[in-house]
């Protein structure tokens, strides 16, 4: 609606009603315990970290050979595990700051169960900020780790939500939530039972 005029009937049916709710932001009744750490080194123009965990069971699908007179009763594919499960953790990060070099993540993991496999740094070209004189420093990188005991990887407790260096997250659970059946799929169309959960 513009200038107080009503929309024609042909356009009114596409307008969604809006509502504004004013209230405190909460999290399931618990006090929000993350807080900002004020310091001269706190201001960053950009800081982003994304963790990716790749669980590789090394399962290979093999089609079953048959004659033309043979019909499959259960399935037409056999699955074999060629090696024990492995887990790879890939951390992509970017940090940017005006008038100073940004703090970057350490490649040394805090847990002894991870081994650094590869690390990559990508310093970007220094540009001038909006004021026309302040240099903007930006650097990105990728760290890749392997899990020593990939066969006992716990997807609910080991993956972690990253946190910027200026945010105090003491007391906040940064692990993933519980797994719930049916969020990404539907029941099997052939009526087969669901597979057993991964270890």
N, C-alpha and C positions, 0 to 999 in steps of 0.2 A: 504494500500500500504506500503510495507516494503523494505528498502534499494534501493529505486528508481525504483523498478521493477513493471511492470504492472501486475494487477491481470488477471487470465485467464477469458475468456468470461463468463464461468459458474458462476463466483463469482461477476463479474462487475454489474450484474443486481440487486444485493442485496445491493449495496453501495448507501447510501443516500447522495445527494449533501449537502455541509455545507456552511454556510455564516456567517460572523462575522460583527456585527453592532456596531460601536463605537459611544457613545453619552452619554448625561447626563440622569440619572434616574429621571423621573418625575412622578407625579401623577395627571393626568388630568389637567395640567397647573397650579396647585396650588403649592406653595412652601412647601417643606417637613419640617414640624415643630417639628418632634421628634428629640431629641438630647441626646447625652450621658452626664451623670452627672459625671464628674471626681471627685473621692475621694479615699482615701485609702481603703474604704470598697466596691469598685466597682467590683473587680475582683472575679467572680464566675466561677468554672469549669463547672457548669451545673445549669440551672434554667428553669423550665418548669411548666406552669399552663394551665390547660384545664378546661373550664367551660362547663357544660352540663345542659340544661334546659329541663325538662320533663313535658309537658302539658298533664294532665290526665283528659279527659272529663267525665270519668266514664260512658261511653256508652256501653250498653250490647246488643249483637246480639242474637235474639231469632228466631229459625226456626218456621215457621207457620205450624201447623198441617192441614192435608187435607185428604179427601177420595180419592180413586182411580179414581173416576169419575170427580173430581174437577181439574181444571187446573188454574195455577196462571196467572193472567193478568198483574200485575205490578211487583211484586217481591215476593220471597219466604222467605224473612227474615224481621222481624220487629226489630226496634232499639228503645231502651228505655234508658233514662238517669236516673241512679239510684241515683246520687248526683250531687251537683254543681261542676263545674270544679275546680281542684286544680293544683298548679304548684310547682314543686320541682326543686331546683337549687343545683347541685352537682359540687363541685370544687375539682379537683384532682391536686396536686402539688408535685413537687420534687425540692429540693435545695441541691447543693453540693459545697464544697469549700475546698481549700487546706490551711492548717496551721491555720484555724480558723473555728468556727462554723458559718454556713450560716444564714442570716436573713430568717425568715419564715413568711408566711402570717398570719395576725391576723384573728381569727375566728369571730370577731365582725363585722357585715356588716355595711357599711356606710349609707345604707338606712334603715329607720324605717319600711319599708314594708316587710322585711324578718325576719323570726324567725329561730334561729339555732336549728336544730333537732338532729344532731349527728355530732361528730368530731372524727377523728382517726389519730393517729400519728404512723409512722413506722420508727424509727431510724435504719439505716443500720449499719453493722459492719464497724468500722474504719479500713481503709486499708492504705497502704503505696503508695505514689505517684511515678511517674516515676524516681525521683531522688534517690529513695531507702531510704529516711529518713523522708520526709514530710508527716504528717498524712492527709488523705482525709476524711472529714466529709460529710455525706449524710443523709438527712432525707426526708421522703415523708409523705403525709397526704391527707385526704379527709374530706371536710366539706360539710354537707348537710343542706339545708335551705328550709323552706316552705314559700310560698307567702301568706300574710294575706288576700289579696283580689285577689284570683286566677281567679275569674270570669271576672276581668277587666285587665288581663295580656296583655301587648302590645308587641308582639314578635319583632316588628321593632325597638323599643326604649329601652326596658328594658335589654335584653341580652347584655353582654359586652365582648369585646375582652380583655383578661388579658394583663398586662404589667409588665416587670421586675422592681425591685426597683431602678435600676440605669438609667432608661430611662425616660426622661422628655417628656410626651405626651400632654402637655398643648396645647389646640387648635385643637387636633385631635379627630375626631368623632370615638369613639370606639364601637358604636352600630352596629347592623347588617344592611345590605342593604335592599332594597325594595323586596317584594315578586313578582315573575314573573311566570305567568302561562305557563306550557308546558316544564319546565326545567327537571322535573323528570318523566313526564308521557306523554301519548299520548291521543288524543280524545277518548271518550268512544266508544268501538266497536259496541254497540247497539244504538248509537246515542242519548244517554240520556244527558241532559244538565249538566254542571258542578255543583258541590254542592256549597252552599253558603259559603263564607269565614267564618272562625272561628272568634269568638268574641275576 
